[in-house]
């Protein structure tokens, strides 16, 4: 188990939410596989925007999300979910 602060130390990016206190026990990119403690990695492709699955990952227990950028369409992070862009 590690914290997001430890996991991302020295890596540039914008951080949102209660970053340093979030603990990570798993990493996933499929929101259906998120479990409590997961870091959900937003992998967007040609046909899907990973940000569309952030809410589902959070509902499944993800503790944080890693996103390459804020999506251009209407989007809001679930409350209290740390994000790193």
Order of alpha helices (4+ residues) and beta strands (2+ residues): beta-alpha-beta-beta-beta-beta-alpha-beta-beta
